[in-house]
Each structure stands twice: as C-alpha cells, then as structure tokens.
Amino acid sequence: MSLLVLGKTPDSFEGKVELIDASGSSQELPLTFKYFTSLEYAKLSDGWGDNDTKTTTLAETNEAVVKKTFDQYAKVLQQILVGWDIDAEFTKANIVKLCDEYPDAFTAIVDEHRSTLLERRLGN
C-alpha cells in the first residue's frame, strides 16, 4: 500500500458507459472524465439547475424544448468530460447528436462521473 498524499489530484480519469441502441444492443462509450474534488464537484453541479429550460412557455414547440434541453446537456458534459474514444470529434454538435440518438447517454455519463468521484471503491 502506498502512502497517502494530499493536494496531488489527477487532472482526469478514464471510464466508460454502456448505452442501448435502437435495436436493443449494448454499445460501449469510452470516456475521459475531468477530475474534481468533492467540494469542486459540489460547486460545479450547483450551476446545473440554472438553465433556459425553466423559462419554457406553452407557446414553445416540443422540438424547441428538447433543443434547449440538449443544449444544457452539452454544456454540462463539456464541463465534466475531456473527451471520448469514438469515431466522432468531441464537439458540442456531436454531444447533442449523442443525446439525441441515445436518450440514456446524458444520465449514464453524469451518473458514472458522479459515482466514480464520490463513491470510490477499491477494485471490482
């Protein structure tokens, strides 16, 4: 066992999520997550509720509401990810496309990031 060192945290860490495609098959999405301490993560996630979807009106179409939601998802994922290891550049447009094509992607990614940072376990 190595000695504990305080104040020396990693910049990032590797992870992956399993997403279900339209045919019901599982697809792996390898990710590089940004590292945050517990306090840094709390501060970061405090701002996630501040978005334009709260100002939705009845006159807006479902499409407009979903676009606003995906825009917010992209902002959050850009804050917690360094990138991914798939055949698509890590851009806002491709994050929106991922969320559109894989509806479970946003929740799976945020949950994996949060649980890895805040509920660490030794090996598995």
Secondary structure, 3 states (H helix, E strand, C coil): CCCCCCCCCCCEEEEEEEEECCCCCEEEEEEEEECCCHHHHHHHHHHHHCCHHHHCCCCCCHHHHHHHHHHHHHHHHHHHEEEECCCCCCCHHHHHHHHHHCCCHHHHHHHHHHHHHHCCCCCC
